[in-house]
Structure formats: C-alpha cells, structure tokens
C-alpha cells in the first residue's frame, strides 16, 4: 500500500461498530481506536434525564475524542501506520443536535470547530444501520447497565438523525468513500459469509488508490 488507511465505523447505538472495528483491525493488522464510553461519568445520568445532563455528557465525549485523535495522529498516522476506529468525531454533532438546547448547541459548535480544525479525517467510512427492533435487541443482549434506561424513542430519532447526516456527508465529501451495510440483512458476528462480504468490500476499496488523512472542509 502507498497510503495510510484511516477507517472509521459509524452508526447508531447498538449497531455493532466496536465489534466490526475489532474484526477489521485483526483482519488487516491495523491499529484499533475505541471510543471511551463507560468512563463518561455523566452518561448514566444522561439516559435518565437528557435535558439535565446533555451538555456535560457531550463535552466529556468531545474532549476525550479530541485527545484520542491527537494520540492517533501522533502514534499512528504520522508514522504511516493504518488505523480503524469505532467512531468518527462527527458523531458529536449528531448527538449534540439531538440533545442540546439551541443556545447550548451554538456554544458547543464553536468549541467543536476549534478543536477539530486541524484533526486528521478518515479516508473511508463504514456506515452500519439497522431497524429499531434490531438495535434494541443488541443493546439488551450486551447488557450494559449504563444503557438500561435508553429510550426507544430517543434511539429511533437518533437512527434517523444518522441517516440524514450521512446523506448530507456524502454530498459534501464525495472524496471520502462511504460503505453502507444493513444490520438487519447482514450478521457479521454469527455468519461468516456476511463477514466475508463486508471484508471483501473494504478490501476492494482499499485497492482503489491513494488516500490521505488531512483535515478537510467542514461538514
């Protein structure tokens, strides 16, 4: 390869981002970046009372993801080491728009733009989505205490937000390929043929040409 792949796996809560990112990391021998979730001290309270704890929750995630991307750039990308991440920092905007009040979001967006202005961007995005029933079933199966109070309505709205955001992203960033996979149709954890299909699509994309991971224009 004559480029440094920086792949991110994205999609709503419970769709299987971390599982797929780990598989990709192992299969291609890429570094793995996993988002910090359980360490957020506000997340449990957020799911119980979104209005009360949304700003604290989103600011914690933003600051930690910023630091992670700094480390990834320093330790991997600047040294031409490939990376796959189980999130893209743009997810902060999806969640913040859903949960923050207008005045809070405006302040948040200012901070987001400052922090991300010179951050590396992925050169491939894998977008997973699934129906609400599938997402709820997977959340229940993994049994995280911190997620037991997630509202199905919130999850449904979030999934729709992701679809809208990704459609806009593809229009604004045609230079970044987006591979879409439906979690209702593909079970890459339990069906080898489904996993092989996903990995083959990623391999095909990796073989297409030179990718960069420099900052790109704002979303």
C-alpha positions as CSV (number, residue, x, y, z in Angstrom):
1,X,0.0,0.0,0.0
2,X,1.3,3.5,-0.8
3,X,-1.1,5.3,1.6
4,X,-2.1,5.2,5.2
5,X,-5.7,3.9,5.7
6,X,-7.7,5.6,8.4
7,X,-11.1,3.9,8.5
8,X,-14.0,4.7,10.8
9,X,-17.0,2.6,11.6
10,X,-20.1,4.6,12.4
11,X,-23.8,4.1,13.1
12,X,-26.3,4.3,16.0
13,X,-26.0,2.8,19.4
14,X,-26.1,-1.0,19.4
15,X,-25.5,-1.5,15.7
16,X,-22.1,-3.3,16.2
17,X,-19.5,-0.6,15.5
18,X,-16.9,-1.8,18.0
19,X,-17.3,-5.5,17.0
20,X,-16.7,-4.7,13.4
21,X,-13.9,-2.3,14.0
22,X,-12.1,-5.0,16.1
23,X,-12.6,-7.6,13.3
24,X,-11.2,-5.2,10.7
25,X,-8.3,-4.4,12.9
26,X,-7.4,-8.1,13.3
27,X,-8.0,-9.0,9.7
28,X,-5.9,-6.2,8.2
29,X,-3.4,-5.8,11.1
30,X,-4.5,-2.2,11.6
31,X,-4.3,-0.2,14.8
32,X,-7.6,0.0,16.7
33,X,-9.1,3.1,18.2
34,X,-12.1,2.5,20.5
35,X,-14.2,5.4,21.9
36,X,-14.4,5.9,25.6
37,X,-18.0,5.2,26.8
38,X,-18.1,3.6,30.2
39,X,-15.7,6.1,31.6
40,X,-18.1,9.0,31.0
41,X,-19.3,9.9,34.5
42,X,-22.4,11.6,33.1
43,X,-23.7,9.0,30.7
44,X,-25.9,7.0,33.1
45,X,-27.5,10.2,34.3
46,X,-27.9,11.4,30.8
47,X,-30.1,8.4,29.8
48,X,-32.2,9.1,32.9
49,X,-32.6,12.8,32.3
50,X,-31.4,14.0,28.9
51,X,-32.2,17.7,29.4
52,X,-30.4,17.9,32.7
53,X,-27.1,16.1,31.7
54,X,-26.8,16.6,28.0
55,X,-24.2,19.4,27.9
56,X,-21.9,17.7,30.5
57,X,-22.1,14.4,28.6
58,X,-21.4,15.8,25.2
59,X,-18.5,18.0,26.4
60,X,-16.9,15.0,28.1
61,X,-17.1,13.0,24.9
62,X,-15.8,15.8,22.7
63,X,-12.7,16.5,24.9
64,X,-11.9,12.8,25.1
65,X,-12.3,12.1,21.4
66,X,-10.2,15.1,20.6
67,X,-7.4,13.8,22.8
68,X,-7.7,10.3,21.3
69,X,-7.4,11.7,17.7
70,X,-4.4,13.7,18.7
71,X,-2.8,10.5,20.0
72,X,-3.8,8.5,16.9
73,X,-2.2,11.1,14.7
74,X,1.0,11.2,16.7
75,X,1.4,7.5,17.3
76,X,0.0,6.0,14.1
77,X,-0.9,8.2,11.1
78,X,2.1,10.5,11.2
79,X,4.2,7.3,11.2
80,X,2.3,5.7,8.3
81,X,0.5,3.1,10.5
82,X,-3.0,2.3,9.5
83,X,-5.9,2.7,11.9
84,X,-9.5,1.7,12.2
85,X,-11.8,3.5,14.7
86,X,-15.2,2.6,16.0
87,X,-16.3,6.2,15.7
88,X,-15.9,9.4,13.8
89,X,-15.8,12.6,15.7
90,X,-18.6,14.0,13.6
91,X,-20.9,11.8,15.7
92,X,-20.6,14.5,18.4
93,X,-22.7,16.8,16.2
94,X,-25.3,14.2,15.6
95,X,-25.8,13.6,19.4
96,X,-25.4,17.3,20.3
97,X,-28.0,18.4,17.8
98,X,-30.4,15.8,19.2
99,X,-30.0,16.6,22.9
100,X,-28.7,20.2,23.4
101,X,-30.8,23.3,23.6
102,X,-30.2,25.9,20.9
103,X,-28.0,28.2,23.0
104,X,-26.0,25.3,24.3
105,X,-25.5,23.8,20.8
106,X,-24.3,27.1,19.4
107,X,-21.6,27.3,22.1
108,X,-20.8,23.6,21.7
109,X,-20.4,24.0,17.9
110,X,-17.9,26.9,18.4
111,X,-15.8,24.6,20.6
112,X,-16.1,21.7,18.3
113,X,-15.0,23.7,15.3
114,X,-11.9,25.0,17.1
115,X,-10.9,21.5,18.4
116,X,-11.4,19.7,15.1
117,X,-10.0,22.3,12.7
118,X,-6.7,20.5,12.3
119,X,-7.6,17.0,13.2
120,X,-7.0,14.1,10.8
121,X,-10.0,12.9,9.0
122,X,-10.8,9.3,7.9
123,X,-10.3,8.3,4.3
124,X,-13.0,5.6,4.4
125,X,-16.2,5.4,6.4
126,X,-18.2,2.2,7.1
127,X,-21.8,3.1,8.0
128,X,-23.9,0.5,9.8
129,X,-27.6,0.9,10.4
130,X,-30.4,-1.4,11.4
131,X,-34.1,-1.2,12.4
132,X,-35.1,-0.1,15.9
133,X,-36.0,-3.7,16.9
134,X,-32.5,-4.9,15.9
135,X,-30.8,-2.1,17.8
136,X,-32.9,-2.7,21.0
137,X,-32.3,-6.4,20.8
138,X,-28.5,-6.0,20.6
139,X,-28.4,-3.4,23.4
140,X,-30.3,-5.8,25.6
141,X,-28.1,-8.7,24.6
142,X,-24.9,-6.9,25.6
143,X,-26.4,-6.0,28.9
144,X,-24.6,-2.8,29.8
145,X,-26.1,-1.3,33.0
146,X,-25.3,2.2,31.7
147,X,-27.7,1.6,28.7
148,X,-30.6,0.1,30.5
149,X,-32.6,3.4,30.5
150,X,-32.1,4.3,26.9
151,X,-35.5,5.4,25.5
152,X,-36.7,3.6,22.3
153,X,-38.0,6.9,21.0
154,X,-34.5,8.5,21.6
155,X,-32.9,5.6,19.8
156,X,-35.3,5.8,16.9
157,X,-34.7,9.5,16.5
158,X,-31.0,9.1,16.7
159,X,-31.1,6.4,13.9
160,X,-33.0,8.8,11.7
161,X,-30.5,11.6,12.5
162,X,-27.7,9.3,11.4
163,X,-29.3,8.5,8.1
164,X,-29.9,12.2,7.4
165,X,-26.4,13.2,8.5
166,X,-24.7,10.5,6.4
167,X,-26.7,11.5,3.3
168,X,-25.5,15.1,3.8
169,X,-22.0,14.0,4.4
170,X,-21.8,12.0,1.2
171,X,-22.9,15.1,-0.8
172,X,-20.4,17.4,0.9
173,X,-17.5,14.9,0.9
174,X,-17.6,12.9,-2.3
175,X,-13.8,12.4,-1.9
176,X,-14.4,10.1,1.1
177,X,-15.9,6.7,0.2
178,X,-18.8,5.6,2.4
179,X,-19.6,1.8,2.6
180,X,-23.1,1.2,3.8
181,X,-24.2,-2.1,5.4
182,X,-27.6,-3.0,6.8
183,X,-27.5,-4.8,10.1
184,X,-30.9,-6.4,9.5
185,X,-29.6,-8.1,6.4
186,X,-26.0,-8.8,7.4
187,X,-25.0,-10.6,10.7
188,X,-21.2,-10.4,10.5
189,X,-20.8,-11.7,14.1
190,X,-22.6,-15.0,13.5
191,X,-22.5,-15.6,9.8
192,X,-19.1,-16.0,8.1
193,X,-20.4,-15.4,4.7
194,X,-21.8,-12.0,5.8
195,X,-18.4,-11.0,7.3
196,X,-16.5,-12.2,4.3
197,X,-18.8,-10.0,2.1
198,X,-18.1,-6.9,4.2
199,X,-14.3,-7.5,4.4
200,X,-14.2,-8.0,0.6
201,X,-15.9,-4.7,0.0
202,X,-13.4,-3.0,2.3
203,X,-10.5,-4.7,0.5
204,X,-11.9,-3.6,-2.8
205,X,-12.0,0.0,-1.6
206,X,-8.5,-0.1,-0.2
207,X,-7.1,-1.3,-3.5
208,X,-8.6,1.7,-5.4
209,X,-6.0,4.3,-4.8
210,X,-4.1,6.7,-2.6
211,X,-5.9,8.1,0.4
212,X,-4.9,11.0,2.6
213,X,-6.0,11.8,6.2
214,X,-5.6,15.6,6.2
215,X,-8.2,17.9,7.5
216,X,-11.0,18.5,5.1
217,X,-13.7,21.2,4.7
218,X,-16.3,21.5,7.4
219,X,-19.5,19.4,7.4
